[in-house]
């Protein structure tokens, strides 16, 4: 089983719909992140969380919201989807313990989201 | 200027060749550095961390030059399976990773 699991893997939906992307992890990491990836632009950070009660905006948070329901779960919502939110979305985790800031991030398989 | 810049490539090399990628970063306060590998439509996977003294893992060697603010990745004896996009990643103050746009490598038979 994957350490970082994203659901759904693929989603096609219409403009204006509310969408939730789920991420769960079994790595026991404190820190979780949501990114989007667009061709030629690399990965850009949407939101991140260092603990259950901690939520922080990333580079491109407008139009998105998140919820950290438990240490192992971090969900991303698009309240009213628009076509330019079509992208590949990744969840990631990292260990905030000993050795930070040298700890790398570990990624889920990604969610391919298309908004028509 | 982008915070982390990479030549997008593609680098087309024959099997067995040695190939090197560079990456420059703009934030002199950057604290840690990584190379990730990403296959088409898949998630990024950590290839190696980059240490100040340089480090090697099999055919892969990473170097960091803080004075000039660049990171390099050297791949020796390229394999077909090395074909992928290589992402340069910088961890800045504020605990966030900044990704370069990636360098695409294609190893040909």
gemmi code that builds the backbone of each chain (N, CA, C; Angstrom):
import gemmi

chains = {
    "A": [
        ("UNK", (0.833, -1.202, 0.000), (0.000, 0.000, 0.000), (0.867, 1.250, 0.000)),
        ("UNK", (0.387, 2.282, -0.690), (1.130, 3.525, -0.766), (1.140, 4.199, 0.596)),
        ("UNK", (2.254, 4.922, 0.889), (2.362, 5.646, 2.150), (1.515, 6.911, 2.138)),
        ("UNK", (1.378, 7.530, 0.950), (0.591, 8.743, 0.787), (-0.447, 8.451, -0.303)),
        ("UNK", (-1.707, 8.455, 0.069), (-2.785, 8.052, -0.833), (-3.684, 9.224, -1.155)),
        ("UNK", (-3.912, 9.441, -2.435), (-4.802, 10.517, -2.871), (-6.029, 9.921, -3.545)),
        ("UNK", (-7.189, 10.518, -3.256), (-8.408, 10.137, -3.949), (-9.203, 11.383, -4.322)),
        ("UNK", (-9.854, 11.413, -5.495), (-9.759, 10.410, -6.551), (-8.453, 10.532, -7.322)),
        ("UNK", (-8.166, 9.609, -8.204), (-6.969, 9.699, -9.044), (-7.233, 10.566, -10.266)),
        ("UNK", (-8.449, 10.527, -10.731), (-8.867, 11.338, -11.871), (-10.271, 11.873, -11.613)),
        ("UNK", (-10.516, 13.104, -12.076), (-11.854, 13.675, -11.902), (-12.099, 14.666, -13.019)),
        ("UNK", (-13.259, 14.524, -13.632), (-13.696, 15.506, -14.624), (-14.984, 16.114, -14.092)),
        ("UNK", (-15.075, 17.428, -14.063), (-16.258, 18.066, -13.526), (-16.536, 19.371, -14.270)),
        ("UNK", (-17.620, 20.018, -13.903), (-18.031, 21.228, -14.608), (-17.742, 22.478, -13.791)),
        ("UNK", (-17.609, 23.582, -14.490), (-17.411, 24.878, -13.846), (-18.516, 25.138, -12.822)),
        ("UNK", (-18.087, 25.646, -11.651), (-19.041, 25.992, -10.602), (-19.281, 24.900, -9.576)),
        ("UNK", (-18.855, 23.693, -9.866), (-19.056, 22.586, -8.918), (-18.077, 22.671, -7.763)),
        ("UNK", (-18.498, 22.132, -6.622), (-17.599, 22.015, -5.472), (-16.909, 20.661, -5.539)),
        ("UNK", (-15.596, 20.669, -5.320), (-14.815, 19.440, -5.422), (-13.934, 19.301, -4.194)),
        ("UNK", (-13.819, 18.077, -3.706), (-12.897, 17.825, -2.604), (-11.912, 16.744, -3.017)),
        ("UNK", (-10.653, 17.015, -2.801), (-9.596, 16.037, -3.014), (-9.081, 15.604, -1.644)),
        ("UNK", (-8.945, 14.279, -1.486), (-8.555, 13.745, -0.188), (-7.124, 13.232, -0.215)),
        ("UNK", (-6.456, 13.356, 0.928), (-5.105, 12.827, 1.066), (-4.990, 12.177, 2.431)),
        ("UNK", (-4.469, 10.961, 2.465), (-4.208, 10.307, 3.746), (-2.810, 9.694, 3.705)),
        ("UNK", (-2.188, 9.606, 4.877), (-0.813, 9.107, 4.922), (-0.615, 8.172, 6.116)),
        ("UNK", (0.252, 7.207, 5.909), (0.574, 6.245, 6.958), (2.016, 6.395, 7.423)),
        ("UNK", (2.653, 7.501, 7.034), (4.070, 7.696, 7.364), (4.256, 8.273, 8.774)),
        ("UNK", (3.168, 8.736, 9.381), (3.304, 9.323, 10.710), (3.929, 10.702, 10.704)),
        ("UNK", (3.934, 11.357, 9.544), (4.531, 12.692, 9.435), (3.584, 13.762, 9.959)),
        ("UNK", (4.183, 14.812, 10.552), (3.384, 15.927, 11.052), (2.947, 16.871, 9.942)),
        ("UNK", (3.789, 17.019, 8.948), (3.598, 18.089, 7.972), (2.986, 17.553, 6.678)),
        ("UNK", (1.978, 18.286, 6.181), (1.326, 17.886, 4.936), (1.144, 19.098, 4.043)),
        ("UNK", (1.121, 18.858, 2.740), (1.167, 19.941, 1.746), (0.261, 19.582, 0.568)),
        ("UNK", (-0.291, 20.618, -0.059), (-0.959, 20.454, -1.343), (-0.278, 21.323, -2.385)),
        ("UNK", (0.003, 20.700, -3.558), (0.615, 21.396, -4.680), (-0.244, 21.200, -5.927)),
        ("UNK", (-0.090, 22.117, -6.870), (-0.596, 21.849, -8.200), (0.565, 21.936, -9.188)),
        ("UNK", (0.459, 21.175, -10.270), (1.493, 21.179, -11.291), (0.851, 21.446, -12.638)),
        ("UNK", (1.379, 22.462, -13.302), (0.939, 22.809, -14.646), (2.136, 22.671, -15.575)),
        ("UNK", (1.889, 22.295, -16.822), (3.001, 22.115, -17.772), (3.878, 23.356, -17.850)),
        ("UNK", (5.186, 23.163, -17.691), (6.135, 24.259, -17.821), (6.253, 25.155, -16.611)),
        ("UNK", (5.401, 24.961, -15.610), (5.432, 25.849, -14.431), (5.961, 25.169, -13.183)),
        ("UNK", (6.199, 23.889, -13.237), (6.669, 23.205, -12.047), (5.566, 23.075, -11.015)),
        ("UNK", (5.932, 22.649, -9.823), (4.967, 22.493, -8.733), (4.864, 23.795, -7.954)),
        ("UNK", (3.636, 24.171, -7.633), (3.405, 25.380, -6.841), (2.583, 25.019, -5.611)),
        ("UNK", (2.965, 25.591, -4.478), (2.366, 25.247, -3.200), (1.037, 25.981, -3.029)),
        ("UNK", (-0.014, 25.233, -2.659), (-1.335, 25.821, -2.456), (-1.561, 26.112, -0.964)),
        ("UNK", (-1.444, 25.081, -0.133), (-1.594, 25.199, 1.314), (-0.678, 24.174, 1.976)),
        ("UNK", (-0.340, 24.457, 3.240), (0.404, 23.475, 3.999), (-0.010, 23.520, 5.459)),
        ("UNK", (0.279, 22.420, 6.151), (-0.135, 22.280, 7.551), (0.965, 21.559, 8.307)),
        ("UNK", (1.359, 22.106, 9.444), (2.404, 21.491, 10.246), (1.843, 20.678, 11.406)),
        ("UNK", (0.534, 20.788, 11.624), (-0.091, 20.040, 12.703), (-1.590, 20.115, 12.480)),
        ("UNK", (-2.355, 19.396, 13.278), (-3.808, 19.316, 13.080), (-4.464, 20.698, 13.133)),
        ("UNK", (-4.005, 21.585, 13.981), (-4.658, 22.892, 14.128), (-3.916, 24.004, 13.382)),
        ("UNK", (-3.046, 23.624, 12.517), (-2.199, 24.592, 11.823), (-2.472, 24.566, 10.320)),
        ("UNK", (-2.892, 25.713, 9.759), (-3.153, 25.827, 8.323), (-2.440, 27.079, 7.830)),
        ("UNK", (-1.726, 26.950, 6.719), (-0.977, 28.090, 6.177), (-1.183, 28.194, 4.673)),
        ("UNK", (-1.319, 29.419, 4.199), (-1.449, 29.634, 2.764), (-0.098, 29.494, 2.075)),
        ("UNK", (-0.154, 28.946, 0.883), (1.044, 28.859, 0.076), (1.055, 29.951, -0.969)),
        ("UNK", (1.738, 29.663, -2.062), (1.929, 30.651, -3.129), (0.634, 30.983, -3.862)),
        ("UNK", (-0.269, 29.997, -4.009), (-1.438, 30.185, -4.873), (-2.702, 29.671, -4.185)),
        ("UNK", (-3.069, 30.223, -3.034), (-4.192, 29.702, -2.245), (-5.560, 30.206, -2.703)),
        ("UNK", (-5.624, 31.267, -3.474), (-6.920, 31.825, -3.877), (-7.738, 30.788, -4.648)),
        ("UNK", (-9.006, 30.627, -4.217), (-9.897, 29.690, -4.889), (-9.872, 28.302, -4.285)),
        ("UNK", (-9.023, 28.104, -3.253), (-8.892, 26.808, -2.601), (-9.081, 26.965, -1.088)),
        ("UNK", (-9.479, 25.879, -0.436), (-9.477, 25.813, 1.018), (-9.041, 24.413, 1.417)),
        ("UNK", (-8.603, 24.268, 2.668), (-8.135, 22.966, 3.138), (-8.697, 22.678, 4.516)),
        ("UNK", (-8.616, 21.409, 4.875), (-9.008, 20.965, 6.199), (-8.055, 19.877, 6.645)),
        ("UNK", (-7.528, 20.036, 7.878), (-6.641, 18.991, 8.432), (-7.436, 18.300, 9.530)),
        ("UNK", (-8.111, 17.240, 9.136), (-9.069, 16.593, 10.039), (-8.370, 15.773, 11.115)),
        ("UNK", (-7.200, 15.289, 10.807), (-6.428, 14.447, 11.731), (-4.990, 14.515, 11.254)),
        ("UNK", (-4.087, 13.975, 12.040), (-2.686, 14.028, 11.631), (-2.493, 13.372, 10.266)),
        ("UNK", (-3.267, 12.323, 10.017), (-3.056, 11.541, 8.805), (-3.863, 12.023, 7.603)),
        ("UNK", (-4.716, 13.013, 7.756), (-5.624, 13.392, 6.672), (-5.589, 14.899, 6.411)),
        ("UNK", (-5.528, 15.235, 5.119), (-5.462, 16.636, 4.720), (-6.227, 16.744, 3.414)),
        ("UNK", (-7.353, 17.488, 3.423), (-8.178, 17.539, 2.223), (-8.147, 18.933, 1.612)),
        ("UNK", (-8.275, 18.972, 0.310), (-8.256, 20.222, -0.461), (-9.612, 20.391, -1.131)),
        ("UNK", (-10.201, 21.584, -0.997), (-11.493, 21.850, -1.617), (-11.406, 22.996, -2.603)),
        ("UNK", (-12.135, 22.816, -3.692), (-12.363, 23.896, -4.642), (-13.846, 24.231, -4.495)),
        ("UNK", (-14.157, 25.379, -3.926), (-15.544, 25.694, -3.595), (-16.404, 25.881, -4.830)),
        ("UNK", (-15.841, 26.514, -5.846), (-16.552, 26.743, -7.105), (-15.518, 26.647, -8.226)),
        ("UNK", (-15.403, 25.447, -8.764), (-14.302, 25.174, -9.695), (-14.399, 26.022, -10.968)),
        ("UNK", (-13.233, 26.409, -11.468), (-13.137, 27.151, -12.727), (-12.120, 26.457, -13.637)),
        ("UNK", (-12.245, 26.636, -14.950), (-11.380, 25.895, -15.874), (-9.879, 26.070, -15.640)),
        ("UNK", (-9.431, 27.243, -15.167), (-7.977, 27.385, -15.003), (-7.449, 26.683, -13.754)),
        ("UNK", (-8.328, 25.973, -13.046), (-7.887, 25.095, -11.967), (-7.650, 23.675, -12.469)),
        ("UNK", (-7.808, 23.470, -13.755), (-7.441, 22.196, -14.367), (-5.937, 22.001, -14.232)),
        ("UNK", (-5.546, 20.914, -13.587), (-4.123, 20.688, -13.305), (-3.954, 19.306, -12.691)),
        ("UNK", (-2.706, 18.970, -12.427), (-2.355, 17.768, -11.682), (-2.066, 18.204, -10.253)),
        ("UNK", (-2.759, 17.615, -9.287), (-2.634, 18.010, -7.883), (-1.910, 16.916, -7.105)),
        ("UNK", (-0.943, 17.359, -6.291), (-0.186, 16.428, -5.466), (-0.302, 16.800, -3.997)),
        ("UNK", (-0.454, 15.770, -3.185), (-0.320, 15.892, -1.747), (1.071, 15.400, -1.364)),
        ("UNK", (1.667, 15.990, -0.355), (2.991, 15.551, 0.100), (3.050, 15.616, 1.614)),
        ("UNK", (3.978, 14.852, 2.178), (4.198, 14.877, 3.625), (5.686, 14.999, 3.914)),
        ("UNK", (5.998, 15.497, 5.089), (7.393, 15.483, 5.538), (7.440, 15.351, 7.048)),
        ("UNK", (8.574, 14.905, 7.519), (8.803, 14.720, 8.944), (9.348, 16.021, 9.505)),
        ("UNK", (8.655, 16.587, 10.471), (9.111, 17.843, 11.046), (10.013, 17.657, 12.233)),
        ("UNK", (10.472, 16.425, 12.456), (11.271, 16.138, 13.637), (12.747, 16.395, 13.443)),
        ("UNK", (13.541, 15.532, 13.991), (14.995, 15.694, 13.981), (15.532, 15.857, 12.564)),
        ("UNK", (16.389, 16.843, 12.411), (17.028, 17.021, 11.111), (16.376, 18.075, 10.265)),
        ("UNK", (15.208, 18.574, 10.649), (14.598, 19.653, 9.861), (15.497, 20.866, 9.919)),
        ("UNK", (15.732, 21.644, 8.837), (14.929, 21.671, 7.616), (15.436, 20.755, 6.511)),
        ("UNK", (16.186, 19.719, 6.841), (16.780, 18.903, 5.808), (15.901, 17.743, 5.373)),
        ("UNK", (14.689, 17.637, 5.907), (13.824, 16.516, 5.575), (13.126, 16.721, 4.239)),
        ("UNK", (13.222, 15.765, 3.322), (12.552, 15.881, 2.034), (11.057, 15.631, 2.169)),
        ("UNK", (10.333, 15.879, 1.114), (8.902, 15.606, 1.098), (8.617, 14.357, 0.266)),
        ("UNK", (7.551, 13.659, 0.644), (7.149, 12.427, -0.019), (5.769, 12.642, -0.621)),
        ("UNK", (5.601, 12.302, -1.886), (4.405, 12.662, -2.637), (3.452, 11.501, -2.851)),
        ("UNK", (2.165, 11.838, -2.907), (1.156, 10.890, -3.339), (1.193, 10.742, -4.852)),
        ("UNK", (0.341, 9.862, -5.374), (0.338, 9.556, -6.804), (-0.250, 10.663, -7.663)),
        ("UNK", (-0.946, 11.596, -7.048), (-1.503, 12.708, -7.803), (-2.968, 12.505, -8.159)),
        ("UNK", (-3.658, 13.631, -8.337), (-5.040, 13.648, -8.822), (-5.079, 14.507, -10.070)),
        ("UNK", (-5.531, 13.906, -11.162), (-5.644, 14.667, -12.418), (-7.051, 15.236, -12.476)),
        ("UNK", (-7.156, 16.556, -12.403), (-8.446, 17.237, -12.333), (-8.678, 18.044, -13.605)),
        ("UNK", (-9.821, 17.812, -14.226), (-10.196, 18.563, -15.428), (-11.527, 19.252, -15.169)),
        ("UNK", (-11.562, 20.556, -15.419), (-12.777, 21.333, -15.186), (-13.246, 21.902, -16.521)),
        ("UNK", (-14.434, 21.521, -16.913), (-14.939, 21.895, -18.244), (-15.779, 23.154, -18.188)),
    ],
    "B": [
        ("UNK", (12.771, 37.278, -12.214), (13.647, 36.094, -12.181), (13.005, 35.026, -11.302)),
        ("UNK", (12.966, 33.785, -11.803), (12.421, 32.699, -11.006), (13.340, 32.390, -9.838)),
        ("UNK", (12.732, 31.913, -8.751), (13.545, 31.570, -7.573), (14.479, 30.403, -7.838)),
        ("UNK", (14.005, 29.439, -8.605), (14.818, 28.262, -8.932), (14.721, 28.061, -10.443)),
        ("UNK", (15.854, 28.114, -11.104), (15.850, 28.036, -12.559), (16.606, 26.821, -13.061)),
        ("UNK", (16.012, 26.175, -14.039), (16.637, 25.018, -14.676), (16.468, 25.135, -16.182)),
        ("UNK", (17.410, 24.590, -16.902), (17.275, 24.457, -18.354), (16.247, 23.360, -18.602)),
        ("UNK", (15.159, 23.656, -19.318), (14.114, 22.633, -19.483), (14.516, 21.468, -20.377)),
        ("UNK", (15.592, 21.648, -21.189), (16.013, 20.585, -22.096), (15.073, 20.508, -23.297)),
        ("UNK", (14.898, 19.340, -23.917), (15.398, 18.051, -23.439), (16.885, 17.833, -23.738)),
        ("UNK", (17.513, 17.073, -22.867), (18.857, 16.593, -23.108), (18.716, 15.199, -23.712)),
        ("UNK", (19.180, 15.050, -24.929), (19.125, 13.757, -25.607), (20.530, 13.171, -25.627)),
        ("UNK", (20.722, 12.042, -24.941), (22.057, 11.449, -24.848), (21.983, 9.970, -25.160)),
        ("UNK", (23.090, 9.388, -25.646), (23.097, 7.937, -25.887), (23.350, 7.189, -24.583)),
        ("UNK", (22.933, 5.954, -24.566), (23.231, 5.094, -23.417), (24.720, 5.114, -23.137)),
        ("UNK", (25.073, 5.139, -21.863), (26.473, 5.117, -21.479), (27.117, 6.481, -21.360)),
        ("UNK", (26.418, 7.508, -21.814), (26.977, 8.860, -21.753), (26.931, 9.411, -20.326)),
        ("UNK", (27.746, 10.431, -20.114), (27.684, 11.197, -18.870), (26.973, 12.510, -19.168)),
        ("UNK", (26.047, 12.871, -18.310), (25.270, 14.098, -18.525), (25.189, 14.878, -17.219)),
        ("UNK", (25.200, 16.191, -17.330), (25.162, 17.039, -16.135), (24.083, 18.100, -16.289)),
        ("UNK", (23.373, 18.344, -15.195), (22.369, 19.398, -15.142), (22.777, 20.404, -14.085)),
        ("UNK", (22.505, 21.661, -14.352), (22.706, 22.695, -13.343), (21.385, 23.340, -12.985)),
        ("UNK", (21.377, 23.944, -11.824), (20.197, 24.626, -11.331), (20.686, 25.830, -10.532)),
        ("UNK", (20.099, 26.985, -10.730), (20.486, 28.159, -9.952), (19.321, 28.578, -9.068)),
        ("UNK", (19.636, 29.113, -7.903), (18.600, 29.589, -6.991), (18.929, 31.006, -6.565)),
        ("UNK", (17.880, 31.768, -6.259), (18.069, 33.204, -6.031), (18.136, 33.583, -4.552)),
        ("UNK", (17.618, 32.735, -3.683), (17.554, 33.087, -2.265), (18.797, 32.597, -1.534)),
        ("UNK", (19.658, 33.515, -1.157), (20.907, 33.136, -0.504), (20.682, 32.518, 0.875)),
        ("UNK", (19.478, 32.678, 1.426), (19.177, 32.098, 2.740), (18.647, 30.670, 2.634)),
        ("UNK", (18.599, 30.129, 1.437), (18.099, 28.758, 1.251), (18.883, 27.789, 2.112)),
        ("UNK", (18.164, 26.833, 2.687), (18.767, 26.012, 3.728), (19.071, 24.589, 3.301)),
        ("UNK", (18.267, 24.017, 2.448), (18.547, 22.647, 2.038), (18.078, 22.444, 0.598)),
        ("UNK", (18.645, 21.417, -0.017), (18.530, 21.267, -1.462), (18.345, 19.795, -1.811)),
        ("UNK", (17.559, 19.568, -2.846), (17.253, 18.191, -3.237), (17.171, 18.089, -4.755)),
        ("UNK", (17.400, 16.895, -5.259), (17.034, 16.546, -6.626), (15.933, 15.499, -6.541)),
        ("UNK", (14.851, 15.767, -7.276), (13.762, 14.805, -7.403), (13.707, 14.339, -8.853)),
        ("UNK", (13.182, 13.131, -9.031), (12.963, 12.613, -10.374), (11.455, 12.472, -10.569)),
        ("UNK", (10.988, 12.859, -11.757), (9.566, 12.700, -12.052), (9.398, 12.050, -13.417)),
        ("UNK", (8.743, 10.913, -13.440), (8.381, 10.264, -14.690), (7.073, 10.865, -15.180)),
        ("UNK", (6.822, 10.715, -16.477), (5.663, 11.361, -17.094), (4.371, 11.000, -16.364)),
        ("UNK", (3.629, 12.036, -15.946), (2.335, 11.879, -15.295), (2.397, 11.133, -13.960)),
        ("UNK", (3.592, 11.066, -13.375), (3.719, 10.399, -12.075), (4.157, 11.412, -11.018)),
        ("UNK", (4.192, 10.949, -9.762), (4.587, 11.841, -8.693), (6.098, 12.031, -8.649)),
        ("UNK", (6.565, 13.177, -8.164), (8.009, 13.357, -7.963), (8.514, 12.400, -6.883)),
        ("UNK", (9.696, 11.873, -7.117), (10.304, 10.985, -6.129), (11.702, 11.488, -5.804)),
        ("UNK", (12.037, 11.468, -4.522), (13.335, 11.959, -4.092), (14.449, 11.119, -4.712)),
        ("UNK", (15.366, 11.794, -5.384), (16.535, 11.129, -5.942), (17.682, 11.206, -4.933)),
        ("UNK", (17.969, 12.417, -4.503), (19.000, 12.578, -3.489), (18.958, 13.973, -2.882)),
        ("UNK", (19.376, 14.047, -1.638), (19.592, 15.337, -1.002), (20.956, 15.849, -1.452)),
        ("UNK", (21.158, 17.149, -1.353), (22.425, 17.743, -1.790), (23.089, 18.374, -0.581)),
        ("UNK", (24.275, 17.919, -0.254), (24.989, 18.421, 0.906), (26.116, 19.350, 0.480)),
        ("UNK", (26.513, 20.199, 1.391), (27.530, 21.211, 1.076), (28.832, 20.584, 0.581)),
        ("UNK", (29.149, 19.402, 1.107), (30.405, 18.752, 0.754), (30.289, 17.947, -0.539)),
        ("UNK", (29.106, 17.926, -1.118), (28.871, 17.095, -2.298), (28.600, 15.666, -1.862)),
        ("UNK", (27.813, 14.960, -2.614), (27.531, 13.579, -2.273), (27.262, 12.747, -3.514)),
        ("UNK", (27.507, 11.463, -3.355), (27.432, 10.535, -4.481), (26.558, 9.356, -4.083)),
        ("UNK", (25.758, 8.884, -5.032), (24.942, 7.699, -4.809), (24.983, 6.882, -6.087)),
        ("UNK", (25.881, 5.911, -6.113), (26.033, 5.105, -7.319), (26.491, 5.946, -8.496)),
        ("UNK", (25.697, 5.987, -9.545), (26.053, 6.728, -10.761), (25.729, 8.217, -10.660)),
        ("UNK", (25.130, 8.625, -9.580), (24.655, 10.000, -9.428), (25.539, 10.776, -8.439)),
        ("UNK", (25.924, 11.987, -8.843), (26.707, 12.854, -7.972), (26.056, 14.223, -7.937)),
        ("UNK", (25.841, 14.746, -6.735), (25.263, 16.081, -6.568), (26.275, 17.002, -5.923)),
        ("UNK", (26.287, 18.244, -6.384), (27.200, 19.244, -5.836), (26.424, 20.510, -5.525)),
        ("UNK", (26.875, 21.216, -4.493), (26.277, 22.492, -4.112), (27.366, 23.546, -4.075)),
        ("UNK", (27.117, 24.673, -4.707), (28.035, 25.800, -4.652), (27.258, 26.988, -4.089)),
        ("UNK", (27.426, 27.211, -2.785), (26.656, 28.275, -2.132), (27.101, 29.662, -2.595)),
        ("UNK", (28.385, 29.817, -2.860), (28.901, 31.138, -3.256), (28.257, 31.585, -4.562)),
        ("UNK", (28.119, 30.652, -5.495), (27.538, 30.979, -6.796), (26.064, 30.626, -6.877)),
        ("UNK", (25.543, 30.044, -5.824), (24.116, 29.705, -5.723), (23.676, 28.797, -6.866)),
        ("UNK", (24.394, 27.689, -7.006), (23.910, 26.696, -7.956), (24.139, 25.292, -7.413)),
        ("UNK", (23.331, 24.392, -7.984), (23.359, 22.979, -7.634), (23.537, 22.209, -8.932)),
        ("UNK", (24.262, 21.132, -8.868), (24.442, 20.335, -10.077), (24.131, 18.875, -9.802)),
        ("UNK", (23.774, 18.170, -10.859), (23.549, 16.722, -10.807), (24.284, 16.108, -11.983)),
        ("UNK", (25.139, 15.141, -11.697), (25.904, 14.433, -12.722), (25.432, 12.985, -12.756)),
        ("UNK", (25.114, 12.510, -13.940), (24.717, 11.115, -14.111), (25.749, 10.455, -15.015)),
        ("UNK", (26.385, 9.435, -14.501), (27.390, 8.691, -15.287), (26.749, 7.438, -15.845)),
        ("UNK", (27.304, 6.954, -16.976), (26.862, 5.689, -17.574), (25.334, 5.645, -17.686)),
        ("UNK", (24.778, 6.601, -18.387), (23.317, 6.748, -18.485), (22.644, 5.464, -18.954)),
        ("UNK", (21.513, 5.166, -18.347), (20.680, 4.021, -18.713), (19.392, 4.527, -19.350)),
        ("UNK", (18.757, 3.671, -20.131), (17.461, 4.030, -20.715), (16.474, 4.414, -19.616)),
        ("UNK", (16.561, 3.722, -18.487), (15.641, 3.959, -17.379), (15.872, 5.295, -16.670)),
        ("UNK", (16.952, 5.982, -17.010), (17.189, 7.310, -16.430), (16.346, 8.381, -17.121)),
        ("UNK", (15.711, 8.050, -18.224), (14.874, 9.014, -18.938), (13.735, 9.469, -18.034)),
        ("UNK", (13.691, 10.763, -17.785), (12.713, 11.326, -16.851), (12.928, 12.839, -16.820)),
        ("UNK", (12.143, 13.512, -16.009), (12.369, 14.929, -15.729), (12.989, 15.047, -14.343)),
        ("UNK", (14.046, 15.831, -14.232), (14.770, 15.997, -12.966), (14.464, 17.383, -12.416)),
        ("UNK", (13.938, 17.389, -11.195), (13.490, 18.622, -10.547), (14.499, 19.057, -9.494)),
        ("UNK", (14.922, 20.288, -9.589), (15.786, 20.887, -8.579), (14.865, 21.528, -7.543)),
        ("UNK", (15.113, 21.251, -6.272), (14.202, 21.706, -5.219), (14.993, 22.364, -4.099)),
        ("UNK", (14.527, 23.526, -3.665), (15.228, 24.312, -2.651), (14.295, 24.545, -1.474)),
        ("UNK", (14.808, 24.332, -0.277), (14.035, 24.574, 0.941), (14.500, 25.905, 1.524)),
        ("UNK", (13.635, 26.902, 1.447), (13.988, 28.230, 1.927), (13.563, 28.432, 3.373)),
        ("UNK", (14.027, 29.486, 3.964), (13.546, 29.884, 5.282), (12.026, 30.045, 5.186)),
        ("UNK", (11.300, 29.604, 6.187), (9.843, 29.604, 6.086), (9.322, 28.216, 5.816)),
        ("UNK", (10.253, 27.246, 5.717), (9.865, 25.834, 5.664), (9.084, 25.440, 4.426)),
        ("UNK", (9.290, 26.136, 3.329), (8.589, 25.751, 2.112), (9.583, 25.374, 1.018)),
        ("UNK", (9.192, 24.376, 0.242), (10.007, 23.966, -0.894), (9.642, 24.798, -2.109)),
        ("UNK", (10.658, 25.174, -2.861), (10.441, 25.824, -4.148), (11.026, 24.920, -5.223)),
        ("UNK", (10.214, 24.643, -6.239), (10.604, 23.700, -7.281), (11.032, 24.443, -8.542)),
        ("UNK", (12.087, 23.946, -9.164), (12.389, 24.396, -10.504), (11.416, 23.748, -11.484)),
        ("UNK", (11.436, 24.243, -12.710), (10.512, 23.726, -13.710), (10.881, 22.353, -14.246)),
        ("UNK", (12.105, 21.897, -13.922), (12.516, 20.567, -14.337), (13.351, 20.569, -15.592)),
        ("UNK", (14.231, 19.583, -15.678), (15.042, 19.342, -16.868), (14.714, 17.954, -17.385)),
        ("UNK", (14.340, 17.893, -18.646), (13.950, 16.603, -19.210), (15.168, 15.910, -19.821)),
        ("UNK", (15.349, 14.646, -19.446), (16.432, 13.824, -19.977), (15.845, 12.669, -20.773)),
        ("UNK", (16.385, 12.472, -21.982), (15.989, 11.325, -22.786), (17.253, 10.568, -23.162)),
        ("UNK", (17.341, 9.335, -22.713), (18.486, 8.476, -23.014), (18.077, 7.540, -24.144)),
        ("UNK", (18.869, 7.564, -25.227), (18.540, 6.783, -26.427), (19.436, 5.554, -26.522)),
        ("UNK", (18.904, 4.481, -27.110), (19.723, 3.270, -27.281), (20.886, 3.528, -28.225)),
    ],
}
model = gemmi.Model(1)
for chain_id, residues in chains.items():
    chain = gemmi.Chain(chain_id)
    for i, (resn, *xyz) in enumerate(residues, 1):
        res = gemmi.Residue()
        res.name, res.seqid = resn, gemmi.SeqId(i, " ")
        for name, pos in zip(("N", "CA", "C"), xyz):
            atom = gemmi.Atom()
            atom.name, atom.element = name, gemmi.Element(name[0])
            atom.pos, atom.b_iso = gemmi.Position(*pos), 0.0
            res.add_atom(atom)
        chain.add_residue(res)
    model.add_chain(chain)
structure = gemmi.Structure()
structure.add_model(model)
structure.setup_entities()
